[in-house]
Amino acid sequence: MEVQAAIEENLSGAVAGTLFRCRQATTGVVVLGGSSGRVDVGRARLFANEGSSALALQWFGGEGQAPGICEIPLETFFAATDCLLETGCRRIVYVGTSKGAEAALLAAVHDPRINAVVAISPSSVVWGNIGAGRDGVSWPERSSWSLDGVALPFVPTDTNWTPEYVDGLVSYRGLFEHCLRAFECEAKAAIIPVETASAEILLVAGGDDTLWPSLWFATEIVRRRDNTAKVTHLVSSPDAGHRILLPGENTPRSALHAHGGNDEADSELGRKAWKHIRRLL
C-alpha cells in the first residue's frame, strides 16, 4: 500500500504525534524515537507504506509533557495503544529505538494488548532521567519512568566517571558498563522483566555501539526470555553501531556523542532486520 492511501493526522492532547491511518489496516505500529526527542514521522511513513496504521508518538518535550525523559508515565504508551485499537487495528506492534526501545519493552511488560516489540539498540534495565522533568530540574537523578504515579527503580549514574572519547566525541558505553558494576543491587532491581511479557520480541543491536552496550543488553533479554520459552529473536552485527538505519533512512549522526559503527554497517543491519520486521507486521 502506498503512503498516499494513508490519512496523515497530527495529534495532540493525551496522544501527541503524527498518525498515518490506513484504511482496513489490521496492524497498528507505535514508533518511539530515542533521547533526541525526534518524532519519527519518516519511520512511521515506512510502516504506513506496508499497509499498517502507524503512530509516530511524541512522548516527551511537547506541550503539557515533561521537557526531558524523567518519570514519563507508562500510561502515555497505553494511551497510544488505545488510539490504534480505536482505528480498528487488532494487532499492535511497538518499534522503539534506544530509550524508545526501553519504553517499548516496559510497555509490553505492563500492557498485554501489545503483540510484538521491535527493540532497536535496546536496554535490559531502567536508567535515570535524561534532561529535566516536569519541574524543570535535572538533578538529583530520578527514574526515566513511572507507573500509577510511582517511579520505577533505576540504575544510578556515577558522577565521578571519567569520560572516554571515540573520534573526538564522548562515548558513554563505558559509563553504562561501569554503573552496572558499581550499583549491582540497584541494577538488579531495575531489570526490565521481559520474561513476563506475552509479546513476541525482536531485538536489533550492533556490537560496535559506543553509546551503550546494546548487544550485551539484547543478549541478556534473550537469555531471560529463553528460560521461559517466550518467542524472542536477535538480529545483530559486530560492526554496526547505535544508529541502525532501516531501508531508505539517512538519519544524521549525533554531533554530541559517539554512536560507533559506520553508514554501511548500520544500513546493512537495518536491511537484515527489516526482513524480520515485515514478518511481524
GUMAR-27678 format. One record per atom (N, C-alpha, C): residue in one letter; z, x, y. Coordinates in pm, whole numbers, padded with zeros to 5 digits, always signed. Layout:
BEGIN
aZXY;...
This chain:
BEGIN
m+00000+00086-00120;m+00000+00000+00000;m+00000+00089+00124;e-00088+00063+00217;e-00093+00141+00340;e+00019+00096+00435;v+00057+00187+00523;v+00166+00155+00615;v+00131+00038+00706;q+00001+00015+00730;q-00038-00097+00815;q+00005-00231+00754;a+00030-00232+00624;a+00073-00355+00558;a+00223-00380+00577;a+00291-00283+00638;a+00434-00298+00662;a+00458-00339+00806;i+00560-00420+00825;i+00602-00459+00960;i+00711-00364+01004;e+00690-00295+01116;e+00788-00198+01166;e+00880-00268+01267;e+01010-00258+01241;e+01108-00322+01328;e+01212-00220+01372;n+01250-00224+01500;n+01360-00142+01549;n+01487-00226+01544;l+01588-00174+01473;l+01711-00248+01452;l+01823-00190+01539;s+01920-00272+01571;s+02037-00228+01645;s+02154-00315+01604;g+02273-00274+01643;g+02391-00353+01606;g+02456-00297+01482;a+02493-00386+01389;a+02562-00344+01268;a+02476-00250+01185;v+02343-00271+01188;v+02249-00182+01120;v+02149-00134+01224;a+02151-00003+01252;a+02062+00055+01353;a+01962+00147+01287;g+01843+00153+01344;g+01739+00240+01291;g+01604+00171+01295;t+01513+00215+01210;t+01379+00158+01202;t+01354+00109+01060;l+01313-00017+01050;l+01285-00079+00921;l+01137-00103+00905;f+01080-00055+00795;f+00945-00090+00754;f+00957-00198+00647;r+00921-00319+00683;r+00935-00433+00592;r+00800-00459+00525;c+00791-00428+00396;c+00668-00451+00321;c+00674-00586+00252;r+00573-00667+00275;r+00569-00799+00213;r+00569-00785+00061;q+00648-00867-00003;q+00656-00873-00150;q+00711-00745-00213;a+00773-00658-00132;a+00834-00538-00189;a+00956-00576-00270;t+00970-00515-00385;t+01088-00538-00469;t+01186-00421-00461;t+01141-00307-00409;t+01227-00190-00393;t+01252-00165-00245;g+01377-00140-00210;g+01414-00105-00073;g+01475+00034-00072;v+01433+00117+00024;v+01478+00255+00034;v+01555+00274+00164;v+01676+00327+00155;v+01753+00366+00272;v+01740+00516+00289;v+01688+00560+00403;v+01664+00702+00430;v+01772+00753+00525;l+01847+00854+00480;l+01956+00910+00559;l+01925+01054+00596;g+01914+01080+00725;g+01897+01217+00771;g+02027+01294+00763;g+02024+01422+00804;g+02141+01506+00798;g+02212+01519+00930;s+02277+01633+00950;s+02364+01651+01067;s+02288+01664+01198;s+02156+01679+01192;s+02079+01684+01317;s+02084+01552+01391;g+02113+01444+01318;g+02116+01311+01380;g+01980+01247+01388;r+01877+01314+01334;r+01742+01258+01341;r+01733+01130+01257;v+01678+01026+01316;v+01646+00904+01241;v+01509+00928+01180;d+01505+00945+01049;d+01384+00999+00984;d+01280+00890+00959;v+01217+00848+01068;v+01115+00744+01061;v+00994+00791+00980;g+00959+00919+00994;g+00844+00970+00921;g+00864+00961+00770;r+00983+00996+00724;r+01010+00988+00580;r+01013+00842+00534;a+01068+00753+00616;a+01069+00611+00579;a+00927+00559+00568;r+00840+00604+00657;r+00699+00562+00651;r+00634+00609+00521;l+00674+00725+00473;l+00622+00777+00346;l+00653+00680+00232;f+00774+00624+00232;f+00811+00529+00127;f+00743+00393+00148;a+00725+00356+00274;a+00653+00231+00301;a+00509+00240+00250;n+00450+00358+00258;n+00314+00378+00206;n+00307+00362+00055;e+00423+00370-00010;e+00429+00349-00155;e+00456+00203-00190;g+00466+00117-00087;g+00486-00025-00111;g+00630-00069-00111;s+00722+00020-00073;s+00864-00016-00064;s+00900-00051+00079;s+00992-00144+00096;s+01052-00159+00228;s+01145-00041+00249;a+01145+00016+00369;a+01220+00140+00392;a+01292+00134+00525;l+01418+00172+00523;l+01502+00171+00642;l+01544+00313+00676;a+01495+00365+00789;a+01543+00493+00843;a+01668+00461+00923;l+01782+00490+00864;l+01909+00445+00920;l+01963+00542+01024;q+02005+00489+01138;q+02082+00568+01234;q+02229+00541+01205;w+02298+00641+01155;w+02436+00618+01110;w+02541+00688+01195;f+02497+00766+01294;f+02589+00818+01396;f+02507+00855+01518;g+02575+00867+01631;g+02509+00910+01753;g+02439+00802+01832;g+02439+00679+01781;g+02375+00569+01851;g+02476+00489+01934;e+02426+00385+01998;e+02513+00300+02081;e+02621+00236+01994;g+02747+00254+02036;g+02858+00197+01962;g+02897+00273+01838;q+02829+00388+01812;q+02859+00468+01694;q+02933+00596+01733;a+02997+00658+01634;a+03060+00787+01659;a+02954+00887+01704;p+02986+00972+01804;p+02887+01070+01851;p+02859+01182+01752;g+02951+01206+01660;g+02934+01307+01557;g+02966+01250+01420;i+02960+01336+01319;i+02989+01291+01182;i+03139+01304+01160;c+03212+01204+01203;c+03357+01207+01197;c+03408+01070+01156;e+03470+01065+01036;e+03525+00941+00982;e+03425+00825+00994;i+03301+00853+00956;i+03197+00750+00954;i+03233+00648+00846;p+03244+00520+00879;p+03278+00419+00777;p+03168+00408+00671;l+03206+00414+00546;l+03108+00393+00439;l+03051+00252+00446;e+03123+00163+00513;e+03074+00028+00532;e+02942+00026+00610;t+02915+00133+00687;t+02786+00147+00757;t+02671+00142+00658;f+02690+00206+00543;f+02585+00212+00442;f+02581+00085+00357;f+02696+00024+00335;f+02697-00104+00264;f+02617-00208+00343;a+02628-00203+00477;a+02552-00296+00562;a+02402-00270+00551;a+02364-00143+00535;a+02222-00110+00518;a+02169-00169+00387;t+02251-00162+00282;t+02214-00225+00156;t+02196-00375+00175;d+02290-00437+00245;d+02280-00581+00274;d+02147-00613+00341;c+02110-00530+00438;c+01988-00553+00516;c+01865-00557+00426;l+01855-00462+00333;l+01738-00458+00246;l+01740-00569+00142;l+01858-00603+00093;l+01867-00715-00001;l+01823-00845+00066;e+01854-00858+00194;e+01817-00980+00267;e+01666-00990+00287;t+01593-00878+00276;t+01446-00883+00287;t+01381-00924+00155;g+01463-00938+00049;g+01409-00978-00080;g+01400-00865-00181;c+01441-00744-00141;c+01437-00632-00235;c+01543-00651-00343;r+01507-00615-00464;r+01602-00627-00576;r+01650-00491-00626;r+01576-00387-00595;r+01614-00252-00636;r+01639-00169-00510;i+01756-00105-00502;i+01795-00029-00383;i+01804+00119-00419;v+01731+00200-00342;v+01729+00344-00362;v+01772+00412-00231;y+01867+00504-00240;y+01909+00582-00124;y+01848+00721-00134;v+01792+00769-00023;v+01737+00904-00015;v+01806+00974+00101;g+01891+01070+00069;g+01968+01139+00172;g+01948+01289+00165;t+01953+01354+00281;t+01938+01499+00291;t+02065+01559+00350;s+02120+01663+00284;s+02233+01738+00334;s+02354+01646+00356;k+02402+01630+00477;k+02514+01537+00500;k+02474+01394+00464;g+02346+01363+00478;g+02297+01232+00436;g+02304+01217+00285;a+02285+01327+00211;a+02300+01323+00065;a+02446+01303+00027;e+02535+01368+00100;e+02679+01349+00080;e+02713+01201+00097;a+02659+01140+00203;a+02683+00998+00229;a+02623+00910+00121;a+02501+00942+00077;a+02434+00859-00024;a+02510+00858-00155;l+02561+00974-00195;l+02639+00981-00319;l+02768+00902-00308;l+02836+00913-00194;l+02959+00837-00173;l+02930+00687-00171;a+02821+00648-00106;a+02786+00506-00102;a+02764+00452-00242;a+02695+00529-00328;a+02668+00483-00464;a+02795+00473-00547;v+02891+00561-00519;v+03019+00555-00590;v+03090+00423-00561;h+03078+00376-00437;h+03155+00260-00395;h+03073+00131-00384;d+02942+00138-00410;d+02857+00020-00399;d+02768+00010-00522;p+02806-00068-00621;p+02728-00078-00745;p+02591-00142-00727;r+02561-00195-00610;r+02429-00253-00586;r+02322-00146-00568;i+02363-00021-00547;i+02268+00089-00532;i+02222+00132-00670;n+02092+00123-00695;n+02036+00151-00828;n+02003+00297-00851;a+01968+00368-00744;a+01929+00509-00760;a+01957+00584-00630;v+01984+00714-00645;v+02008+00802-00531;v+01923+00927-00548;v+01853+00965-00441;v+01786+01094-00434;v+01867+01178-00335;a+01936+01279-00387;a+02023+01363-00304;a+01956+01499-00286;i+01905+01524-00166;i+01831+01646-00136;i+01925+01744-00065;s+01936+01865-00118;s+02030+01965-00066;s+02170+01906-00053;p+02227+01859-00165;p+02350+01779-00160;p+02477+01863-00157;s+02588+01793-00140;s+02722+01848-00162;s+02788+01768-00273;s+02877+01833-00347;s+02952+01763-00451;s+03093+01727-00406;v+03127+01767-00282;v+03260+01738-00227;v+03245+01686-00084;v+03352+01627-00034;v+03355+01579+00105;v+03401+01693+00196;w+03334+01708+00310;w+03368+01810+00408;w+03422+01746+00536;g+03470+01830+00625;g+03525+01781+00752;g+03418+01741+00851;n+03465+01695+00966;n+03374+01642+01066;n+03282+01749+01123;i+03163+01704+01160;i+03067+01787+01232;i+03045+01721+01368;g+03092+01786+01474;g+03085+01724+01606;g+03203+01630+01627;a+03198+01562+01738;a+03310+01478+01780;a+03310+01343+01710;g+03427+01281+01707;g+03442+01145+01657;g+03430+01044+01769;r+03472+00924+01742;r+03461+00817+01842;r+03542+00849+01968;d+03649+00929+01953;d+03732+00963+02068;d+03676+01081+02147;g+03562+01137+02102;g+03502+01249+02172;g+03567+01382+02146;v+03663+01387+02054;v+03738+01509+02025;v+03694+01566+01891;s+03665+01695+01888;s+03616+01760+01766;s+03727+01820+01682;w+03842+01849+01741;w+03948+01921+01672;w+04083+01859+01709;p+04181+01851+01621;p+04185+01908+01486;p+04084+01841+01393;e+04048+01913+01289;e+03946+01869+01196;e+03988+01741+01124;r+03889+01656+01103;r+03910+01530+01032;r+03800+01513+00928;s+03814+01412+00846;s+03715+01387+00741;s+03584+01339+00802;s+03476+01363+00729;s+03347+01308+00771;s+03340+01157+00750;w+03420+01104+00654;w+03401+00966+00609;w+03531+00890+00601;s+03519+00758+00609;s+03634+00669+00588;s+03589+00549+00506;l+03687+00483+00445;l+03662+00361+00369;l+03779+00268+00390;d+03751+00144+00431;d+03856+00047+00462;d+03952+00102+00566;g+03898+00181+00659;g+03979+00235+00768;g+04061+00356+00731;v+04049+00404+00609;v+04127+00520+00563;v+04033+00640+00545;a+04068+00753+00606;a+03986+00873+00595;a+03988+00927+00453;l+03872+00972+00404;l+03864+01030+00271;l+03914+01175+00272;p+03974+01221+00161;p+04014+01362+00151;p+03894+01453+00170;f+03916+01571+00230;f+03806+01663+00258;f+03851+01807+00243;v+03752+01895+00231;v+03779+02039+00225;v+03789+02092+00368;p+03903+02151+00406;p+03917+02202+00544;p+03831+02326+00567;t+03819+02362+00694;t+03745+02481+00734;t+03842+02591+00775;d+03818+02711+00727;d+03897+02828+00765;d+03839+02885+00894;t+03913+02871+01002;t+03862+02915+01133;t+03857+03067+01146;n+03915+03139+01052;n+03914+03286+01058;n+03794+03346+00985;w+03704+03261+00939;w+03585+03309+00868;w+03500+03396+00958;t+03447+03506+00902;t+03359+03596+00976;t+03214+03555+00950;p+03139+03519+01052;p+03001+03472+01033;p+02912+03577+00967;e+02816+03530+00888;e+02712+03614+00829;e+02578+03569+00888;y+02481+03661+00888;y+02354+03632+00954;y+02237+03656+00859;v+02137+03570+00868;v+02011+03585+00797;v+01899+03569+00899;d+01818+03671+00915;d+01708+03669+01013;d+01758+03635+01153;g+01875+03686+01186;g+01931+03667+01319;g+02001+03535+01343;l+02004+03449+01242;l+02071+03319+01255;l+02192+03314+01164;v+02294+03236+01205;v+02416+03224+01127;v+02387+03154+00995;s+02433+03213+00884;s+02428+03149+00753;s+02567+03097+00721;y+02579+02966+00702;y+02709+02906+00676;y+02743+02897+00528;r+02653+02940+00443;r+02679+02929+00299;r+02809+03000+00259;g+02828+03120+00310;g+02950+03195+00278;g+03076+03124+00323;l+03068+03052+00435;l+03184+02976+00482;l+03220+02867+00383;f+03122+02791+00339;f+03150+02682+00245;f+03204+02736+00113;e+03146+02846+00065;e+03194+02905-00059;e+03337+02957-00044;h+03365+03018+00070;h+03499+03069+00097;h+03601+02955+00102;c+03567+02846+00169;c+03661+02734+00183;c+03690+02669+00048;l+03592+02663-00041;l+03616+02608-00175;l+03720+02691-00250;r+03717+02823-00229;r+03815+02910-00295;r+03950+02907-00224;a+03947+02906-00090;a+04071+02915-00013;a+04153+02787-00018;f+04087+02675-00033;f+04155+02544-00032;f+04128+02473-00165;e+04169+02536-00272;e+04137+02487-00406;e+04193+02347-00431;c+04318+02323-00389;c+04379+02191-00412;c+04308+02084-00332;e+04280+02114-00205;e+04210+02017-00121;e+04069+01991-00173;a+04004+02095-00223;a+03868+02079-00277;a+03869+01988-00399;k+03971+02000-00481;k+03980+01914-00600;k+03995+01768-00558;a+04076+01743-00455;a+04097+01606-00407;a+03972+01551-00339;a+03886+01642-00288;a+03769+01599-00210;a+03644+01581-00296;i+03655+01602-00427;i+03539+01586-00515;i+03484+01444-00506;i+03354+01432-00491;i+03289+01301-00492;i+03280+01256-00638;p+03343+01145-00676;p+03350+01106-00818;p+03219+01043-00867;v+03115+01126-00871;v+02982+01079-00907;v+02976+01021-01048;e+03070+01063-01134;e+03070+01013-01271;e+03103+00864-01279;t+03157+00808-01170;t+03189+00665-01169;t+03074+00580-01117;a+02971+00643-01058;a+02859+00569-01002;a+02764+00525-01112;s+02722+00399-01108;s+02628+00348-01207;s+02484+00384-01174;a+02457+00428-01052;a+02321+00459-01008;a+02264+00578-01082;e+02133+00575-01105;e+02062+00694-01152;e+02057+00793-01036;i+02079+00921-01063;i+02084+01021-00957;i+01980+01130-00981;l+01900+01156-00878;l+01804+01266-00877;l+01848+01366-00772;l+01871+01490-00813;l+01917+01596-00724;l+01803+01693-00700;v+01787+01735-00574;v+01683+01830-00537;v+01749+01943-00459;a+01739+02067-00511;a+01812+02176-00446;a+01739+02308-00462;g+01750+02391-00359;g+01689+02523-00360;g+01792+02632-00379;g+01760+02732-00459;g+01852+02841-00485;g+01870+02936-00369;d+01780+02931-00270;d+01788+03019-00153;d+01843+02944-00031;d+01914+02834-00055;d+01976+02757+00054;d+02084+02844+00119;t+02067+02878+00247;t+02165+02961+00317;t+02255+02880+00409;l+02239+02746+00408;l+02330+02664+00488;l+02455+02629+00408;w+02436+02584+00285;w+02549+02569+00193;w+02495+02580+00050;p+02581+02599-00050;p+02534+02625-00187;p+02491+02499-00258;s+02381+02440-00214;s+02341+02309-00264;s+02306+02311-00412;l+02248+02421-00462;l+02215+02424-00603;l+02341+02429-00689;w+02441+02501-00643;w+02569+02501-00715;w+02632+02362-00713;f+02629+02297-00596;f+02681+02160-00586;f+02607+02069-00683;a+02475+02079-00685;a+02394+01993-00771;a+02426+02017-00918;t+02444+02142-00954;t+02477+02174-01093;t+02612+02116-01133;e+02707+02118-01040;e+02839+02058-01066;e+02826+01907-01087;i+02743+01843-01008;i+02722+01698-01023;i+02661+01667-01159;v+02562+01746-01199;v+02501+01727-01331;v+02605+01743-01441;r+02687+01846-01430;r+02788+01871-01533;r+02885+01754-01547;r+02934+01702-01435;r+03031+01593-01442;r+02965+01464-01488;r+02841+01441-01449;r+02771+01320-01492;r+02736+01328-01641;d+02699+01446-01688;d+02664+01462-01829;d+02783+01429-01919;n+02903+01458-01871;n+03022+01431-01950;n+03044+01282-01972;t+02980+01197-01891;t+02994+01053-01904;t+02862+00986-01943;a+02762+01067-01978;a+02632+01017-02024;a+02561+00933-01919;k+02582+00963-01790;k+02511+00895-01683;k+02375+00962-01661;v+02275+00883-01620;v+02139+00936-01603;v+02132+01020-01476;t+02103+01149-01495;t+02101+01244-01384;t+01987+01343-01405;h+01916+01375-01296;h+01806+01470-01304;h+01823+01574-01194;l+01787+01698-01223;l+01791+01805-01124;l+01654+01871-01117;v+01600+01874-00995;v+01474+01943-00969;v+01507+02058-00873;s+01478+02180-00913;s+01521+02294-00833;s+01416+02404-00831;s+01438+02500-00742;s+01352+02617-00732;s+01438+02732-00679;p+01426+02852-00734;p+01508+02962-00685;p+01471+03010-00545;d+01350+02979-00500;d+01301+03033-00373;d+01311+02935-00256;a+01336+02807-00284;a+01342+02707-00176;a+01476+02713-00105;g+01477+02668+00020;g+01599+02671+00099;g+01660+02533+00117;h+01725+02514+00230;h+01795+02388+00258;h+01699+02278+00300;r+01592+02318+00368;r+01495+02222+00424;r+01385+02198+00322;i+01396+02088+00247;i+01296+02054+00146;i+01194+01959+00208;l+01067+01992+00194;l+00960+01915+00258;l+00888+01829+00155;l+00894+01697+00172;l+00816+01608+00088;l+00670+01610+00134;p+00576+01561+00052;p+00434+01570+00087;p+00404+01515+00227;g+00334+01595+00306;g+00295+01554+00440;g+00397+01585+00548;e+00516+01629+00511;e+00620+01657+00610;e+00606+01799+00664;n+00641+01817+00791;n+00640+01950+00853;n+00760+01967+00944;t+00876+01920+00899;t+00998+01928+00978;t+01023+02071+01024;p+01044+02094+01153;p+01063+02232+01201;p+01194+02292+01152;r+01197+02422+01144;r+01319+02492+01107;r+01421+02485+01221;s+01548+02489+01186;s+01653+02491+01287;s+01652+02624+01360;a+01672+02619+01491;a+01686+02741+01570;a+01832+02781+01586;l+01922+02704+01525;l+02066+02726+01542;l+02129+02797+01424;h+02081+02769+01301;h+02141+02830+01183;h+02034+02851+01076;a+02063+02941+00984;a+01967+02978+00880;a+01962+02873+00771;h+01842+02839+00729;h+01821+02744+00621;h+01780+02813+00491;g+01727+02934+00499;g+01678+03001+00380;g+01542+02947+00339;g+01492+02998+00226;g+01363+02952+00176;g+01248+02994+00266;n+01134+02931+00245;n+01016+02955+00328;n+00928+02831+00317;d+00830+02818+00405;d+00749+02697+00410;d+00683+02665+00276;e+00629+02768+00211;e+00559+02746+00085;e+00653+02699-00025;a+00768+02766-00040;a+00863+02729-00145;a+00926+02594-00117;d+00958+02566+00010;d+01019+02438+00045;d+00923+02322+00017;s+00795+02344+00046;s+00695+02240+00023;s+00668+02222-00126;e+00665+02332-00199;e+00637+02325-00342;e+00748+02247-00414;l+00873+02273-00377;l+00983+02198-00438;l+00974+02051-00399;g+00935+02023-00275;g+00919+01885-00232;g+00811+01812-00310;r+00701+01881-00339;r+00593+01819-00417;r+00638+01792-00560;k+00713+01886-00614;k+00765+01869-00751;k+00863+01751-00756;a+00949+01742-00655;a+01046+01634-00652;a+00980+01498-00630;w+00869+01496-00554;w+00803+01371-00519;w+00755+01296-00644;k+00713+01369-00745;k+00670+01304-00870;k+00785+01226-00932;h+00905+01282-00927;h+01023+01214-00983;h+01067+01100-00891;i+01056+01120-00760;i+01096+01016-00666;i+01008+00892-00681;r+00879+00912-00696;r+00788+00798-00712;r+00823+00717-00836;r+00867+00784-00940;r+00908+00712-01062;r+01029+00623-01032;l+01122+00673-00949;l+01240+00593-00916;l+01204+00468-00838;l+01095+00475-00760;l+01056+00361-00677;l+01001+00247-00764;
